[in-house]
């Protein structure tokens, strides 16, 4: 509430489950729902929602985000990632060898659920027959999507998927960060040139 009064544009928290001794918001969607009617302008960003299969099924994430978009009057944004602490990953029995590809498929499913009616998806980790997401989000074509990236490879993947990046320097150093962002922008431009919707935002 203070952030909105002070002129900030965004408020974001990450999904920190089982984070002993850390700043923990285990259910950002619940916190945000409380804050929507107490604010009018500031945007809310999940930064990040964890989408390995054992933690959050992408269809549930798409459904929750659509409802949040309606309740916030189009002020929700969704950042996703594969995990942030071994405390949570091990507790949810996430397969670390599969988590990156699960996240990539999850992003594709969320985008399809928002835009295609009906949508379907058949991949390595998910087999979803033709279905319709009800209700749909109100932002067009859908709420801004982001992916957490801590490497150039991940930033390139985000560009291919057409989603923005949430990144930071402590994992790569400033030179590595600059290289990673540049690689993202080049890949995002290729995706946009194919006629696909792309979130080119870097945060």
N, C-alpha and C positions, 0 to 999 in steps of 0.2 A: 504494500500500500504506500509506504514511504517512497519506494523506488518510482512508482508512477507519479507521485506528487513532485519528486525531484527531477522528472523529465526523462527517466530511463525508458528505453523502448522495449526491452526484453527482461523477463525473469525466467531463469531456468534452473532446474535441479536434476540430479541424476538419480537413477534407481539404485540405491545402495542397500542391498539386503545383507543382513548378518554382519555388518561392518562394525565389529567391536572396537570401541575407542575412536571411531571416526564420525564425521558428520553424516547422519543417516536419514534418508528419506525413502523408506521402503516402498511407498505407494504414492508417487508424485501425482497420479491422476486423481487421487482422493484429496490431496492438498490443493491442487489446482481447482477442483470443483468447488471447494470452499471459498476460494479467492475470486472466482469469476464475478459473482454479484457484488463484490466489494471493490471492484475496479471497473474501469470503462475503456481504457485505451491500451494499456500495456499488454504485450504479447507474451504468451507462455510457451516455453520450449522444453520438451523432454530431452535432456542432454546428459545421459542417454537412457533409452529403454533397451534392456538386454533381450536379444532374440535368438539365442540358441534354443533349439527345439524343447529342451527340458525346462526352460525357464519361462518363456512366453511364446505361445503359438502365434505366428503372424496374423492369423485370422482374428484372434482375440485382440491383438494390438490394433489392427485396422478397425475393428468394431468399437473399441474404447475411444480411439482417436476421433472417429466420426461423431460419436456422441459428445465428446469434449468440444469439437468444432462447433456443434450446434449450441451447446450450453454457453460457450464463450463468445458467441456471435462472430465466429471466424477469426479467433485470436490464438489458435493452437498451432504448434509446429512440432514435428517428431524427429528426434535424433535417435538412431539405433546403433548398437554395437554388439560385439561378441562376448564381452565380459570385462570386469575391471578388478576383481579380487579372487584369489584362489579360495578364500573362505566361502564365497557364494558358489563358484563354479564346481568345487568338489561336493558341496552339500547338495546341489541339484544334479549331480552325476553327469555333468556336461563332458562330452567327448571332445577333448581339445584338438584332436586331429580333424574333426568334422565341423567345429564351430564356425570357421570362416565360411565354408561353403553353405552351411545352414543359414548364416546371416545373409549371404548373397541371395539365396533363394527366398528368404523371408522378405527382403526388400522388393523383389519382383512380385511376390504374392500380394503384398500390401498395395503396391501400385495398381496391380490388376483389379484387386477388390474395390479400389476407389474409382476406377475408370471404366471397367468393362462390366456389362450387364446383359447376360450372365458372364461370369469369368470362370476360368479353369486353370489348373496348373499341374503339370506332371514333370517331376524332376527326380533327383537322386534321393532327396529326403522327404518330399511331400508329394502326395497324389490327391489332388482336390478335384472332384467332379464338378460339372457346371452348377454354379450357385450364384446368388445375388446378395450383396451386402446391404443390410437394412438396419438402420437408416444410412444414407450416404452423407458425407461431409458437405458443408456449404461452400467452402473455398474452392475455386476452380483453378486448374483441373482437380486439385486436391491440396490439403495442407502441405506446406513446405517440408520436404524430407531431407534429412542429413544422415551422415554416417561418421562415426568416430574413426579417426585414422591416426596411426602412430608410425607410419612408414610410407615411403613412396609407392610401394606396391599396393597398399590399401587405398591410397589417394587415387591411383589409376583405376582401381576397381570402382570406387565411388563415381568417377567420371564416366565410366562405361555404363553404370547403372542410372546415371542422370540425376544423382542426388548430391547435395552440397556436402561440405566436410566440416567437422568439428575437430580441430587439431591443436597441438601445442608444441612448444619447442623443447621441453625437457627430455622428450624421448629421442630427439634427433639432433638437437643443437640448432642454432639459428640458420646455418648454411643448409643443413639437411631439411629444415622446415621450408626454406625458400625453394629448394629443389622439388620438394614434395608438392607444394602448392602449384608450382609451375607445371609439373607433370599432370596434376589434376585438371588444370585449366585447358591444357592441350587435349586431354582425353574427353573432357566435357564438351569442347568445341566440336570434336568429331561426332559425338553422340547427337548434339544439337543439329549438325549438318544433315543427319539422317532423318530429320523431321520430328525427333522425339522431344518431349518436354524435359527441360533440364533446369535444375536448381544450381546456378553458378555461384552461389554464396559461399564464402569461406569465413569461418568464425574460429 
